[in-house]
Amino acid sequence: MAPMELSATWYDAIAVRSSQRRYPATPLADDVVAHLRAFCAAVQPSPNARLVVVDSEVDRLFTGVLGSYGAVSGAPLAVVFVGRVGAEAEVGYLGEAFVLEATALGLGTCWIAGSFDKERAGGLVEPAPGERVMALTPVGNSLKRLPAGERLMRRVIGASSRLPLEKIAPGIDGAPPGAAGSPGAPAWPSWARAAVEAARLAPSGVNRQPWRFRYEDGALVLTRAAKLYWTALLDFGIAELHVELGAAHRGVRGTWEPLGEPDVARFVPE
């Protein structure tokens, strides 16, 4: 995957992004729609993943989590995340770039990987052989206050909760790796800490946060949690973009090197 040009606005968008399933009736401004279409056409760090803007039958794309409960409604646009089988992480990375771009514009989005009509979505984007629709997001103007049903759903799935930093990255604060009183590992460099803090706020399937990190030989290693949800491969790609944004916020750019299981990849500073 080729290095992506990171927008300075995406890092700030990490802290304010939240999932939104209901949208007001106000249409998106023409210049905003044009910007989103241009973004989807231009950004493509991988030949294995692409973004497709859909402006028809949008509400019919989405199904409820439990019947109609949790269904998306009112969104004027959807963006479909399409990729080749085996390139889930690349799709997650590219899809999250769009989500953060939309968030920076003040728009609402919501990662949807399961509760959508896959046949209908496929008919709208016409996947090439070897491709499939992996996820999509509604896009619309943000609501100042979410409806009561959506607020309840967010509480049920713990949408705002996050694991402690030390759980995601053991030793990040220089905590002793062994018995009490044993020498502690040195604190991680500021760029690595910022990278993990950004990844901690990344969206994931049912907010399972399937990523773990360790700092090793000057690089940040992304590895798997003990238990994975089925969206984990997409989620790893989302986390990779957040890592890059957190590190870049501290002035560090780098590249990802794929690793074998149980690890995923290693971020190596330039």
FIVO-567246 format. One record per residue (C-alpha): residue number from 0; residue in three letters; x negated, y negated, z negated. Coordinates in steps of 0.5 Angstrom, whole numbers, plus 500, padded with zeros to 3 digits. Each point is the difference from the previous one (the first is absolute). Layout:
BEGIN
site num: NUM residu: ALA c1: X c2: Y c3: Z
...
END
This chain:
BEGIN
site num: 0 residu: MET c1: 500 c2: 500 c3: 500
site num: 1 residu: ALA c1: 497 c2: 493 c3: 502
site num: 2 residu: PRO c1: 499 c2: 495 c3: 495
site num: 3 residu: MET c1: 506 c2: 496 c3: 499
site num: 4 residu: GLU c1: 500 c2: 492 c3: 500
site num: 5 residu: LEU c1: 503 c2: 499 c3: 493
site num: 6 residu: SER c1: 504 c2: 494 c3: 499
site num: 7 residu: ALA c1: 499 c2: 495 c3: 494
site num: 8 residu: THR c1: 507 c2: 500 c3: 498
site num: 9 residu: TRP c1: 501 c2: 508 c3: 499
site num: 10 residu: TYR c1: 496 c2: 500 c3: 494
site num: 11 residu: ASP c1: 505 c2: 495 c3: 496
site num: 12 residu: ALA c1: 506 c2: 504 c3: 503
site num: 13 residu: ILE c1: 498 c2: 506 c3: 496
site num: 14 residu: ALA c1: 502 c2: 497 c3: 494
site num: 15 residu: VAL c1: 507 c2: 497 c3: 502
site num: 16 residu: ARG c1: 502 c2: 506 c3: 505
site num: 17 residu: SER c1: 506 c2: 504 c3: 498
site num: 18 residu: SER c1: 505 c2: 505 c3: 503
site num: 19 residu: GLN c1: 506 c2: 497 c3: 503
site num: 20 residu: ARG c1: 506 c2: 504 c3: 502
site num: 21 residu: ARG c1: 505 c2: 495 c3: 501
site num: 22 residu: TYR c1: 500 c2: 493 c3: 504
site num: 23 residu: PRO c1: 504 c2: 494 c3: 501
site num: 24 residu: ALA c1: 504 c2: 498 c3: 506
site num: 25 residu: THR c1: 495 c2: 495 c3: 502
site num: 26 residu: PRO c1: 496 c2: 502 c3: 507
site num: 27 residu: LEU c1: 493 c2: 499 c3: 500
site num: 28 residu: ALA c1: 497 c2: 494 c3: 504
site num: 29 residu: ASP c1: 498 c2: 501 c3: 507
site num: 30 residu: ASP c1: 493 c2: 498 c3: 499
site num: 31 residu: VAL c1: 500 c2: 505 c3: 494
site num: 32 residu: VAL c1: 502 c2: 506 c3: 504
site num: 33 residu: ALA c1: 495 c2: 498 c3: 506
site num: 34 residu: HIS c1: 495 c2: 500 c3: 495
site num: 35 residu: LEU c1: 501 c2: 507 c3: 497
site num: 36 residu: ARG c1: 501 c2: 502 c3: 507
site num: 37 residu: ALA c1: 493 c2: 497 c3: 502
site num: 38 residu: PHE c1: 497 c2: 503 c3: 494
site num: 39 residu: CYS c1: 503 c2: 507 c3: 501
site num: 40 residu: ALA c1: 497 c2: 500 c3: 508
site num: 41 residu: ALA c1: 493 c2: 497 c3: 498
site num: 42 residu: VAL c1: 498 c2: 504 c3: 494
site num: 43 residu: GLN c1: 498 c2: 507 c3: 501
site num: 44 residu: PRO c1: 494 c2: 502 c3: 496
site num: 45 residu: SER c1: 501 c2: 508 c3: 502
site num: 46 residu: PRO c1: 502 c2: 503 c3: 507
site num: 47 residu: ASN c1: 504 c2: 505 c3: 496
site num: 48 residu: ALA c1: 505 c2: 495 c3: 496
site num: 49 residu: ARG c1: 505 c2: 494 c3: 503
site num: 50 residu: LEU c1: 505 c2: 496 c3: 498
site num: 51 residu: VAL c1: 507 c2: 499 c3: 504
site num: 52 residu: VAL c1: 505 c2: 494 c3: 498
site num: 53 residu: VAL c1: 507 c2: 502 c3: 501
site num: 54 residu: ASP c1: 506 c2: 495 c3: 500
site num: 55 residu: SER c1: 506 c2: 505 c3: 501
site num: 56 residu: GLU c1: 504 c2: 505 c3: 496
site num: 57 residu: VAL c1: 495 c2: 498 c3: 494
site num: 58 residu: ASP c1: 505 c2: 502 c3: 495
site num: 59 residu: ARG c1: 502 c2: 506 c3: 503
site num: 60 residu: LEU c1: 492 c2: 502 c3: 499
site num: 61 residu: PHE c1: 501 c2: 501 c3: 493
site num: 62 residu: THR c1: 503 c2: 505 c3: 496
site num: 63 residu: GLY c1: 502 c2: 499 c3: 492
site num: 64 residu: VAL c1: 495 c2: 503 c3: 495
site num: 65 residu: LEU c1: 506 c2: 503 c3: 497
site num: 66 residu: GLY c1: 506 c2: 500 c3: 505
site num: 67 residu: SER c1: 501 c2: 492 c3: 501
site num: 68 residu: TYR c1: 496 c2: 499 c3: 493
site num: 69 residu: GLY c1: 493 c2: 496 c3: 502
site num: 70 residu: ALA c1: 502 c2: 499 c3: 507
site num: 71 residu: VAL c1: 497 c2: 495 c3: 504
site num: 72 residu: SER c1: 505 c2: 494 c3: 503
site num: 73 residu: GLY c1: 500 c2: 494 c3: 503
site num: 74 residu: ALA c1: 493 c2: 500 c3: 503
site num: 75 residu: PRO c1: 499 c2: 497 c3: 507
site num: 76 residu: LEU c1: 494 c2: 503 c3: 502
site num: 77 residu: ALA c1: 496 c2: 507 c3: 498
site num: 78 residu: VAL c1: 493 c2: 502 c3: 502
site num: 79 residu: VAL c1: 499 c2: 507 c3: 501
site num: 80 residu: PHE c1: 493 c2: 503 c3: 498
site num: 81 residu: VAL c1: 498 c2: 505 c3: 506
site num: 82 residu: GLY c1: 494 c2: 505 c3: 500
site num: 83 residu: ARG c1: 497 c2: 506 c3: 502
site num: 84 residu: VAL c1: 501 c2: 506 c3: 495
site num: 85 residu: GLY c1: 494 c2: 500 c3: 496
site num: 86 residu: ALA c1: 499 c2: 493 c3: 500
site num: 87 residu: GLU c1: 504 c2: 498 c3: 494
site num: 88 residu: ALA c1: 495 c2: 496 c3: 496
site num: 89 residu: GLU c1: 499 c2: 496 c3: 507
site num: 90 residu: VAL c1: 508 c2: 499 c3: 500
site num: 91 residu: GLY c1: 500 c2: 498 c3: 493
site num: 92 residu: TYR c1: 494 c2: 495 c3: 501
site num: 93 residu: LEU c1: 503 c2: 496 c3: 506
site num: 94 residu: GLY c1: 507 c2: 500 c3: 497
site num: 95 residu: GLU c1: 498 c2: 497 c3: 493
site num: 96 residu: ALA c1: 496 c2: 495 c3: 504
site num: 97 residu: PHE c1: 507 c2: 498 c3: 503
site num: 98 residu: VAL c1: 504 c2: 500 c3: 494
site num: 99 residu: LEU c1: 495 c2: 495 c3: 497
site num: 100 residu: GLU c1: 500 c2: 496 c3: 506
site num: 101 residu: ALA c1: 507 c2: 500 c3: 499
site num: 102 residu: THR c1: 500 c2: 498 c3: 493
site num: 103 residu: ALA c1: 495 c2: 495 c3: 501
site num: 104 residu: LEU c1: 505 c2: 496 c3: 504
site num: 105 residu: GLY c1: 505 c2: 501 c3: 495
site num: 106 residu: LEU c1: 504 c2: 506 c3: 503
site num: 107 residu: GLY c1: 503 c2: 506 c3: 496
site num: 108 residu: THR c1: 498 c2: 507 c3: 502
site num: 109 residu: CYS c1: 501 c2: 507 c3: 497
site num: 110 residu: TRP c1: 495 c2: 506 c3: 502
site num: 111 residu: ILE c1: 505 c2: 506 c3: 502
site num: 112 residu: ALA c1: 497 c2: 507 c3: 501
site num: 113 residu: GLY c1: 506 c2: 504 c3: 499
site num: 114 residu: SER c1: 507 c2: 497 c3: 500
site num: 115 residu: PHE c1: 501 c2: 498 c3: 507
site num: 116 residu: ASP c1: 503 c2: 503 c3: 507
site num: 117 residu: LYS c1: 493 c2: 503 c3: 503
site num: 118 residu: GLU c1: 504 c2: 502 c3: 506
site num: 119 residu: ARG c1: 503 c2: 493 c3: 501
site num: 120 residu: ALA c1: 493 c2: 497 c3: 499
site num: 121 residu: GLY c1: 497 c2: 505 c3: 505
site num: 122 residu: GLY c1: 505 c2: 498 c3: 505
site num: 123 residu: LEU c1: 498 c2: 493 c3: 499
site num: 124 residu: VAL c1: 493 c2: 500 c3: 500
site num: 125 residu: GLU c1: 499 c2: 506 c3: 505
site num: 126 residu: PRO c1: 494 c2: 503 c3: 497
site num: 127 residu: ALA c1: 494 c2: 503 c3: 504
site num: 128 residu: PRO c1: 498 c2: 507 c3: 500
site num: 129 residu: GLY c1: 497 c2: 502 c3: 494
site num: 130 residu: GLU c1: 503 c2: 494 c3: 496
site num: 131 residu: ARG c1: 506 c2: 499 c3: 495
site num: 132 residu: VAL c1: 503 c2: 495 c3: 496
site num: 133 residu: MET c1: 497 c2: 500 c3: 493
site num: 134 residu: ALA c1: 503 c2: 494 c3: 497
site num: 135 residu: LEU c1: 503 c2: 493 c3: 501
site num: 136 residu: THR c1: 502 c2: 494 c3: 496
site num: 137 residu: PRO c1: 506 c2: 495 c3: 501
site num: 138 residu: VAL c1: 498 c2: 493 c3: 501
site num: 139 residu: GLY c1: 504 c2: 494 c3: 498
site num: 140 residu: ASN c1: 501 c2: 494 c3: 496
site num: 141 residu: SER c1: 498 c2: 501 c3: 492
site num: 142 residu: LEU c1: 506 c2: 499 c3: 495
site num: 143 residu: LYS c1: 499 c2: 496 c3: 494
site num: 144 residu: ARG c1: 503 c2: 505 c3: 496
site num: 145 residu: LEU c1: 501 c2: 508 c3: 501
site num: 146 residu: PRO c1: 507 c2: 503 c3: 500
site num: 147 residu: ALA c1: 501 c2: 503 c3: 493
site num: 148 residu: GLY c1: 500 c2: 507 c3: 504
site num: 149 residu: GLU c1: 493 c2: 499 c3: 503
site num: 150 residu: ARG c1: 498 c2: 498 c3: 493
site num: 151 residu: LEU c1: 503 c2: 506 c3: 497
site num: 152 residu: MET c1: 496 c2: 504 c3: 505
site num: 153 residu: ARG c1: 494 c2: 497 c3: 499
site num: 154 residu: ARG c1: 500 c2: 501 c3: 493
site num: 155 residu: VAL c1: 502 c2: 508 c3: 501
site num: 156 residu: ILE c1: 494 c2: 501 c3: 504
site num: 157 residu: GLY c1: 495 c2: 495 c3: 496
site num: 158 residu: ALA c1: 499 c2: 496 c3: 506
site num: 159 residu: SER c1: 496 c2: 495 c3: 496
site num: 160 residu: SER c1: 496 c2: 505 c3: 495
site num: 161 residu: ARG c1: 493 c2: 501 c3: 502
site num: 162 residu: LEU c1: 495 c2: 505 c3: 497
site num: 163 residu: PRO c1: 495 c2: 497 c3: 495
site num: 164 residu: LEU c1: 493 c2: 498 c3: 504
site num: 165 residu: GLU c1: 496 c2: 505 c3: 496
site num: 166 residu: LYS c1: 505 c2: 506 c3: 502
site num: 167 residu: ILE c1: 499 c2: 498 c3: 507
site num: 168 residu: ALA c1: 493 c2: 499 c3: 500
site num: 169 residu: PRO c1: 497 c2: 503 c3: 494
site num: 170 residu: GLY c1: 493 c2: 497 c3: 497
site num: 171 residu: ILE c1: 502 c2: 493 c3: 504
site num: 172 residu: ASP c1: 499 c2: 497 c3: 493
site num: 173 residu: GLY c1: 494 c2: 503 c3: 498
site num: 174 residu: ALA c1: 504 c2: 505 c3: 496
site num: 175 residu: PRO c1: 496 c2: 506 c3: 497
site num: 176 residu: PRO c1: 500 c2: 506 c3: 505
site num: 177 residu: GLY c1: 500 c2: 505 c3: 494
site num: 178 residu: ALA c1: 500 c2: 501 c3: 493
site num: 179 residu: ALA c1: 501 c2: 494 c3: 495
site num: 180 residu: GLY c1: 493 c2: 496 c3: 499
site num: 181 residu: SER c1: 497 c2: 503 c3: 507
site num: 182 residu: PRO c1: 497 c2: 495 c3: 504
site num: 183 residu: GLY c1: 505 c2: 496 c3: 505
site num: 184 residu: ALA c1: 500 c2: 499 c3: 507
site num: 185 residu: PRO c1: 498 c2: 493 c3: 502
site num: 186 residu: ALA c1: 506 c2: 496 c3: 502
site num: 187 residu: TRP c1: 501 c2: 500 c3: 508
site num: 188 residu: PRO c1: 498 c2: 494 c3: 504
site num: 189 residu: SER c1: 506 c2: 494 c3: 500
site num: 190 residu: TRP c1: 501 c2: 502 c3: 508
site num: 191 residu: ALA c1: 502 c2: 507 c3: 498
site num: 192 residu: ARG c1: 504 c2: 498 c3: 494
site num: 193 residu: ALA c1: 504 c2: 495 c3: 505
site num: 194 residu: ALA c1: 501 c2: 506 c3: 505
site num: 195 residu: VAL c1: 503 c2: 504 c3: 495
site num: 196 residu: GLU c1: 504 c2: 495 c3: 497
site num: 197 residu: ALA c1: 503 c2: 498 c3: 507
site num: 198 residu: ALA c1: 501 c2: 508 c3: 501
site num: 199 residu: ARG c1: 504 c2: 501 c3: 494
site num: 200 residu: LEU c1: 505 c2: 495 c3: 502
site num: 201 residu: ALA c1: 501 c2: 504 c3: 507
site num: 202 residu: PRO c1: 507 c2: 503 c3: 501
site num: 203 residu: SER c1: 500 c2: 507 c3: 501
site num: 204 residu: GLY c1: 506 c2: 506 c3: 500
site num: 205 residu: VAL c1: 504 c2: 499 c3: 494
site num: 206 residu: ASN c1: 495 c2: 496 c3: 497
site num: 207 residu: ARG c1: 496 c2: 506 c3: 499
site num: 208 residu: GLN c1: 493 c2: 497 c3: 501
site num: 209 residu: PRO c1: 496 c2: 506 c3: 503
site num: 210 residu: TRP c1: 493 c2: 497 c3: 500
site num: 211 residu: ARG c1: 495 c2: 500 c3: 495
site num: 212 residu: PHE c1: 493 c2: 497 c3: 501
site num: 213 residu: ARG c1: 493 c2: 501 c3: 497
site num: 214 residu: TYR c1: 494 c2: 495 c3: 501
site num: 215 residu: GLU c1: 494 c2: 504 c3: 503
site num: 216 residu: ASP c1: 493 c2: 499 c3: 503
site num: 217 residu: GLY c1: 502 c2: 493 c3: 502
site num: 218 residu: ALA c1: 507 c2: 502 c3: 503
site num: 219 residu: LEU c1: 507 c2: 500 c3: 498
site num: 220 residu: VAL c1: 503 c2: 507 c3: 501
site num: 221 residu: LEU c1: 507 c2: 501 c3: 501
site num: 222 residu: THR c1: 503 c2: 507 c3: 498
site num: 223 residu: ARG c1: 506 c2: 503 c3: 499
site num: 224 residu: ALA c1: 504 c2: 501 c3: 493
site num: 225 residu: ALA c1: 502 c2: 507 c3: 497
site num: 226 residu: LYS c1: 507 c2: 500 c3: 503
site num: 227 residu: LEU c1: 502 c2: 497 c3: 506
site num: 228 residu: TYR c1: 506 c2: 497 c3: 503
site num: 229 residu: TRP c1: 502 c2: 502 c3: 508
site num: 230 residu: THR c1: 498 c2: 493 c3: 502
site num: 231 residu: ALA c1: 493 c2: 500 c3: 497
site num: 232 residu: LEU c1: 497 c2: 500 c3: 507
site num: 233 residu: LEU c1: 503 c2: 493 c3: 501
site num: 234 residu: ASP c1: 499 c2: 498 c3: 494
site num: 235 residu: PHE c1: 492 c2: 501 c3: 500
site num: 236 residu: GLY c1: 500 c2: 495 c3: 506
site num: 237 residu: ILE c1: 504 c2: 495 c3: 497
site num: 238 residu: ALA c1: 495 c2: 500 c3: 494
site num: 239 residu: GLU c1: 494 c2: 500 c3: 504
site num: 240 residu: LEU c1: 503 c2: 493 c3: 503
site num: 241 residu: HIS c1: 501 c2: 498 c3: 493
site num: 242 residu: VAL c1: 493 c2: 502 c3: 498
site num: 243 residu: GLU c1: 497 c2: 496 c3: 506
site num: 244 residu: LEU c1: 504 c2: 494 c3: 498
site num: 245 residu: GLY c1: 498 c2: 500 c3: 493
site num: 246 residu: ALA c1: 492 c2: 501 c3: 502
site num: 247 residu: ALA c1: 501 c2: 494 c3: 505
site num: 248 residu: HIS c1: 503 c2: 496 c3: 495
site num: 249 residu: ARG c1: 493 c2: 501 c3: 496
site num: 250 residu: GLY c1: 496 c2: 498 c3: 506
site num: 251 residu: VAL c1: 499 c2: 508 c3: 502
site num: 252 residu: ARG c1: 501 c2: 503 c3: 507
site num: 253 residu: GLY c1: 499 c2: 507 c3: 501
site num: 254 residu: THR c1: 502 c2: 506 c3: 504
site num: 255 residu: TRP c1: 504 c2: 507 c3: 499
site num: 256 residu: GLU c1: 497 c2: 507 c3: 500
site num: 257 residu: PRO c1: 504 c2: 506 c3: 500
site num: 258 residu: LEU c1: 499 c2: 505 c3: 495
site num: 259 residu: GLY c1: 502 c2: 507 c3: 499
site num: 260 residu: GLU c1: 505 c2: 502 c3: 495
site num: 261 residu: PRO c1: 502 c2: 499 c3: 494
site num: 262 residu: ASP c1: 497 c2: 493 c3: 502
site num: 263 residu: VAL c1: 503 c2: 496 c3: 506
site num: 264 residu: ALA c1: 495 c2: 495 c3: 502
site num: 265 residu: ARG c1: 494 c2: 495 c3: 497
site num: 266 residu: PHE c1: 500 c2: 493 c3: 501
site num: 267 residu: VAL c1: 492 c2: 498 c3: 501
site num: 268 residu: PRO c1: 499 c2: 492 c3: 500
site num: 269 residu: GLU c1: 496 c2: 497 c3: 505
END
